[in-house]
Amino acid sequence: MTTFQNVRGTRDFLPERMKKKQFIEDTCRQVFELYGFYPLQTPALEELELLAKKGAGGQEISKEIYWFKDQGDRNIGLRFDLTVPMGRVVATNRDLSKPFKRYAIGQVWRYDRPGANRYREFTQADADTVGGNSTLADFEVIACALEIVKRLGLDAKVKVNNRKLLEELAKKCKVKPEQVVDCFRSLDKADKIEWKGVEKELKEKGIPTDILEVVRQNDAASAMKQVGKDSEGLKEALDLIGMLEAQGCKGKVQLDLSLARGLEYYTGNVFEVMVPGVASIAGGGRYDKLVGLYGGQESPATGISFGVDRLLDVLEDRLPAQNRTRVFVAPIGETALKPAVDLAQRLRGMGVNTDMDLCGRGISKNLAYASRLGVPFVLIVGEKDLAAGELTLKDLASGKETKLKVSDLNKVNDLVK
């Protein structure tokens, strides 16, 4: 018989791992809503033309799109991020109140080379603001991301740069306009391939390497020497850094002139959230022209995106078991089955997450099963106890058993909290 494996670059999330992933997603959701963002869901499928449009994902990302011809001979692709579909939504729903603040959590697909912490199917958690043209909107999505990281027990730093500033530096360093995107893409790899690797790539592409001397110094003074104190891009980046430092991030935020972000739609400030010893766990920036690309009115926009799978890889060993089932109902004997079903349903009606024996096993096997699942309490429904109008609630952690009257079932809710 044929044994089927996962498609390369994808993976299954078994319950124990999935519960931890859901905890991360729930934390993102809670903080997004704390900051006034509203949920949005878009289809996994989009027209290929939308996904591959110049100025959106760009030529490089177009090579990574999963796409096919449907039965109507249309070119359809799987979304590679959650931002481009959101741009389409705003462009086609012109009556949306602005600023439009949305969050989305969902799977995306890229035909990338799988590796450590890199998958072809992965989950993103995004928060975006369309219609906010001030640095405050950039600050807010970063502050939101830092609160998520804090709640997850991680210590993070923020890198900030600006695409306008990079374009000014590229122009000063004689990088041709048609080379700018490739230049930025190489600079963005500095953390992965180091500066020697970046220099090699630039030379192979015929791009002047003078820009490396500036970005390697990595400070505002070096940038100012090149572009002048009136540089719009430098001012925007420093304003954002100043705002973050004023809100308690001093020492945790820095200008990084090599930071470019790979996608073409970025137009202003760009940023990444870094955890020491780990690659970027979140990133984003300003993309003021994306909505206009899809036929809508051009609107200032900014956002940030978490790699949920990458967060899970970092946090998995630190997160406690996330079992939400509080009670396992174990009927002992045939005549106890029907009352046990009734009791389980009553507990669920009270809002107590409840599981029960479906296999007619004995008490020791049921206790072992509940323990393996991480369920903290077992409600033992025995024939003799029922005859006396009683039940036994066993705490698996302490071994303590509590006798309850069937008529006092509501007390279980307090005991298992």
HELIX and SHEET records of a PDB file:
HELIX    1   1 PRO A   15  LEU A   34  1                                  20    
HELIX    2   2 LEU A   48  LEU A   51  1                                   4    
HELIX    3   3 GLN A   59  SER A   62  1                                   4    
HELIX    4   4 THR A   83  THR A   92  1                                  10    
HELIX    5   5 THR A  135  ARG A  151  1                                  17    
HELIX    6   6 ARG A  163  LYS A  172  1                                  10    
HELIX    7   7 PRO A  177  GLN A  179  5                                   3    
HELIX    8   8 VAL A  180  LEU A  187  1                                   8    
HELIX    9   9 ALA A  190  GLU A  204  1                                  15    
HELIX   10  10 ASP A  210  GLN A  217  1                                   8    
HELIX   11  11 ALA A  220  VAL A  227  1                                   8    
HELIX   12  12 GLU A  232  LEU A  244  1                                  13    
HELIX   13  13 GLU A  245  CYS A  249  3                                   5    
HELIX   14  14 LEU A  290  LEU A  293  1                                   4    
HELIX   15  15 VAL A  308  LEU A  315  1                                   8    
HELIX   16  16 GLU A  334  ALA A  336  5                                   3    
HELIX   17  17 LEU A  337  GLY A  349  1                                  13    
HELIX   18  18 ILE A  363  LEU A  373  1                                  11    
HELIX   19  19 GLU A  383  ALA A  387  1                                   5    
HELIX   20  20 VAL A  406  ASP A  408  5                                   3    
HELIX   21  21 LYS A  411  LEU A  415  1                                   5    
SHEET    1   A 8 TYR A  38  PRO A  39  0                                        
SHEET    2   A 8 PHE A 100  TRP A 109  1                                        
SHEET    3   A 8 GLU A 121  VAL A 130 -1                                        
SHEET    4   A 8 ALA A 301  GLY A 307 -1                                        
SHEET    5   A 8 SER A 280  ARG A 286 -1                                        
SHEET    6   A 8 ASN A 269  MET A 274 -1                                        
SHEET    7   A 8 LYS A 157  ASN A 162 -1                                        
SHEET    8   A 8 VAL A 253  LEU A 255  1                                        
SHEET    1   B 3 LEU A  45  GLU A  47  0                                        
SHEET    2   B 3 ASN A  75  LEU A  78 -1                                        
SHEET    3   B 3 TRP A  67  LYS A  69 -1                                        
SHEET    1   C 5 THR A 354  MET A 356  0                                        
SHEET    2   C 5 VAL A 327  ILE A 332  1                                        
SHEET    3   C 5 PHE A 377  GLY A 382  1                                        
SHEET    4   C 5 GLU A 390  ASP A 395 -1                                        
SHEET    5   C 5 GLU A 401  LYS A 405 -1                                        
END                                                                             
